[in-house]
């Protein structure tokens, strides 16, 4: 999850509340990280966090609920690399591989995004990418993204 507009930390907390209400139980969550904007450098820094959820929802239904949550928090989609109140992505769904018009799992950008890999390493350092066969740590070690990812201090 990520946010770079308004009360960034508050948006992440609200997303977690709504995920638990609409999707399932959050069984683990990473620290929150301050990260440079990826894709468009002229934006405010993001706050990013990875959560692990147990859900009974099928992947498409999960995506529908996530889009509903983003809308409830105030996200309006205009352009691809715009700043956003909240962005929630499905990184993995167990070890399933999906390639549908509206949903690709594992998320195709996982190996390229330090802001995803650093918090993911907290939760699942040994998780193997089902297509690449590499662990999260190995993906991070091979990631070419050099954008800053730093833990959020409690006073932020």
N, C-alpha and C positions, 0 to 999 in steps of 0.2 A: 504494500500500500504506500501511497505517497501523497503529499500535499505541499503546495508552495504558495498558497494564498490564505490570508486571514489568520485565524488561530490554528496553525498547522498541527500542533500537538493535540488540540481539542478535536480537530477533525478526525485524526487517527483514533482517538479514544472513542468518539461517537461511532466511527465505523466498526470498531470492535464490539460495542454494545449492540448495534444493529445486526452484525454478523451472528452474534449469539442468539438474538431474537428470531432471526429469519433463516439462518443457515445451519447452525449446529454449535457444538461446544468447542471453544478455543482451548486446545490442550497445551499450547506453548506459544510464546511470543518473544521475539528478539527485542533487544534494546532499540530505541529510536535513534536514528542517525541523521545528521545534517549532511546533505550531499549537494554537490554542484548540479545544476540543471543539465540534463542529457538531451542532446538533439538541438537545443537552442540556448546558447550561453548567455543571452541577454535577459534572463529571468531571475527572480529571487531563488534562493537556495530551497531545496526540498527537505522535508522531514520524511524519512522512509522507515518502514518497519515490515517485518515478515511475521505472519502468524500461521500456526498449524491448526487446522480445524477438522474435527470428526463430523461428517455429514452423511445423511441418508439420501441426499439429493443426487440425481444424475448430473453429469457435467453440464448439459444444456440448461437444466433447471437451476443449477448453481449459478451459471452465468446470468440468467434472468434475475435472480435475487440480488446478485452483486450490482447489476445495472440499476435496479430499483433502489438499492442502498445509496449508490452514488447520487442518484436523483434526489433522494430525501435529504442528503447532506447539502445539496445545492449545485451539483455539477451540471454545467451546460456545455455540451460538445460543439465546438465551432471549427477548430483546425487541429491537425495532428500534434504539433509540438507546442501547443499553447500552455500557459500556466493553468493550474487547476486546483480547485478546492480539495478534491479527493480523486484518486485513481486507484482502483483495486484490480489487480490481475490475478488470474489463476496461473501459478507457476507449474505445479505438478498436480496430478490427480492420481494418487497411488503411483503405480508404474505404467499407467495407461498411456497409449499414444493415440491422439486424436488429430485428424486433419480435416476439419469441416469448414465450410465457407465462413462461419461466424465464430469459430473457436479452434485454436491450435494448442495442443497440450502434448508435451511440455512447452511452455512459452518459448517461442523461437529465439528470443533475445537474452535468455538466461546467461549463456556463455560470454556475452558481450558487455554486460552491465555490472560494474563493481558495486553500484548501489543496491543491487539485488543479491549478489553473491556474498558480500560481507555479512549482512544480517542472516542470510540463509546458512552460512557457515556456523553461526551460533547455535542454530536449531538442529541442523542436519549435516555435519561436516563430512560424514561418510556416505551420505545418500548418493547413489549412482544414477546419473542421467540415463534414462532407458534407451536413448538412441546413441549417445556418444560413449557410454560405458565409463565415464569419468566421474569421480566423486566431486562433491561441491568444492572441497579444498583444491583438488586438481584443476577444476574449472577456474577457480580464483587465481591460482598460480599461473595459468595460461592466459588470463584475461588481459587484453591490450588496452582496455579503458584505464586512463590515468586520472580521471576526475576524483576530486577529494571526497572521501567518505569518512566522517568522524563521528564518534559517539556523542550524543546530545548530553550536555551536562545538566544536572537536575535543576539548576537555576534558570535554564533557557525556557 
